[in-house]
Amino acid sequence: MKKFFTFIIFFGLCSSTFAQKNNFFDEAKMLFDEEKYEESKFLFQRNIVYNPKNAQSYLYLAKIFDLEENKTEQEKYINSTLLLEPKNEEAMYLLIDIELKRSNFSKVEELKKNFKKICLSMCEKLALINSRLKELE
């Protein structure tokens, strides 16, 4: 029984160390902030392998793909972010921006209602969304 508990403690320490070594988010974020997008993209993708529920990695990948003008991948990662974190304001706003560019008014209206319900720090973006909608009409 004593060997079993020793094994459990050892396993817990090893898996904790493994998880810490394989959390690439902080380094990826630092590279992103330094505008080293290719390097940060690789680390965000690696972080997703080890931490598949890290919504922030998906969000930053969406931002990188936006900069690369790869709209398909950008939207895929925004949707993944929202799947993991439905109340992610930034991801919701990015999705609204995509739909505005597509002139998909009905989808923007639907997303805007959801955004209004969840916004805490980005509520000022509602006025911008409304003005962009009016410009397109």
Contacts in CASP RR format, 6 or more apart in sequence:
PFRMAT RR
TARGET T0000
AUTHOR 0000-0000-0000
METHOD contacts of the structure
MODEL  1
MKKFFTFIIFFGLCSSTFAQKNNFFDEAKMLFDEEKYEESKFLFQRNIVY
NPKNAQSYLYLAKIFDLEENKTEQEKYINSTLLLEPKNEEAMYLLIDIEL
KRSNFSKVEELKKNFKKICLSMCEKLALINSRLKELE
19 50 0 8 1.000
19 51 0 8 1.000
22 46 0 8 1.000
22 47 0 8 1.000
22 49 0 8 1.000
22 50 0 8 1.000
22 51 0 8 1.000
23 47 0 8 1.000
23 50 0 8 1.000
23 51 0 8 1.000
24 43 0 8 1.000
24 44 0 8 1.000
24 46 0 8 1.000
24 47 0 8 1.000
24 50 0 8 1.000
25 43 0 8 1.000
25 44 0 8 1.000
25 47 0 8 1.000
25 51 0 8 1.000
25 54 0 8 1.000
25 56 0 8 1.000
25 57 0 8 1.000
27 43 0 8 1.000
28 40 0 8 1.000
28 41 0 8 1.000
28 42 0 8 1.000
28 43 0 8 1.000
28 44 0 8 1.000
28 46 0 8 1.000
28 47 0 8 1.000
28 57 0 8 1.000
28 60 0 8 1.000
29 40 0 8 1.000
29 56 0 8 1.000
29 60 0 8 1.000
30 40 0 8 1.000
31 37 0 8 1.000
31 39 0 8 1.000
31 40 0 8 1.000
31 43 0 8 1.000
32 40 0 8 1.000
32 44 0 8 1.000
32 60 0 8 1.000
32 63 0 8 1.000
32 64 0 8 1.000
37 64 0 8 1.000
37 67 0 8 1.000
37 68 0 8 1.000
40 60 0 8 1.000
40 64 0 8 1.000
41 61 0 8 1.000
41 64 0 8 1.000
44 57 0 8 1.000
44 60 0 8 1.000
44 61 0 8 1.000
44 64 0 8 1.000
45 57 0 8 1.000
45 61 0 8 1.000
47 54 0 8 1.000
47 57 0 8 1.000
48 54 0 8 1.000
48 57 0 8 1.000
48 58 0 8 1.000
48 61 0 8 1.000
51 57 0 8 1.000
53 84 0 8 1.000
54 84 0 8 1.000
55 80 0 8 1.000
55 81 0 8 1.000
55 84 0 8 1.000
55 85 0 8 1.000
55 88 0 8 1.000
55 91 0 8 1.000
56 81 0 8 1.000
58 77 0 8 1.000
58 78 0 8 1.000
58 80 0 8 1.000
58 81 0 8 1.000
58 84 0 8 1.000
59 77 0 8 1.000
59 78 0 8 1.000
59 81 0 8 1.000
59 88 0 8 1.000
59 90 0 8 1.000
59 91 0 8 1.000
61 73 0 8 1.000
61 77 0 8 1.000
62 73 0 8 1.000
62 74 0 8 1.000
62 75 0 8 1.000
62 77 0 8 1.000
62 78 0 8 1.000
62 81 0 8 1.000
62 91 0 8 1.000
62 94 0 8 1.000
63 74 0 8 1.000
63 94 0 8 1.000
65 71 0 8 1.000
65 73 0 8 1.000
65 74 0 8 1.000
65 77 0 8 1.000
66 74 0 8 1.000
66 94 0 8 1.000
71 98 0 8 1.000
74 94 0 8 1.000
74 98 0 8 1.000
75 95 0 8 1.000
75 98 0 8 1.000
78 91 0 8 1.000
78 94 0 8 1.000
78 95 0 8 1.000
78 98 0 8 1.000
79 95 0 8 1.000
81 88 0 8 1.000
81 91 0 8 1.000
82 88 0 8 1.000
82 91 0 8 1.000
82 92 0 8 1.000
82 95 0 8 1.000
85 91 0 8 1.000
86 118 0 8 1.000
87 118 0 8 1.000
89 115 0 8 1.000
89 118 0 8 1.000
89 119 0 8 1.000
89 120 0 8 1.000
89 121 0 8 1.000
89 122 0 8 1.000
90 122 0 8 1.000
92 111 0 8 1.000
92 114 0 8 1.000
92 115 0 8 1.000
92 118 0 8 1.000
93 115 0 8 1.000
93 122 0 8 1.000
93 125 0 8 1.000
95 111 0 8 1.000
96 108 0 8 1.000
96 111 0 8 1.000
96 112 0 8 1.000
96 115 0 8 1.000
96 129 0 8 1.000
99 107 0 8 1.000
99 108 0 8 1.000
99 111 0 8 1.000
100 108 0 8 1.000
100 129 0 8 1.000
100 132 0 8 1.000
100 133 0 8 1.000
100 136 0 8 1.000
103 136 0 8 1.000
105 133 0 8 1.000
105 136 0 8 1.000
105 137 0 8 1.000
108 129 0 8 1.000
108 133 0 8 1.000
112 126 0 8 1.000
112 129 0 8 1.000
112 130 0 8 1.000
115 125 0 8 1.000
115 126 0 8 1.000
115 129 0 8 1.000
116 123 0 8 1.000
116 126 0 8 1.000
119 125 0 8 1.000
119 126 0 8 1.000
END
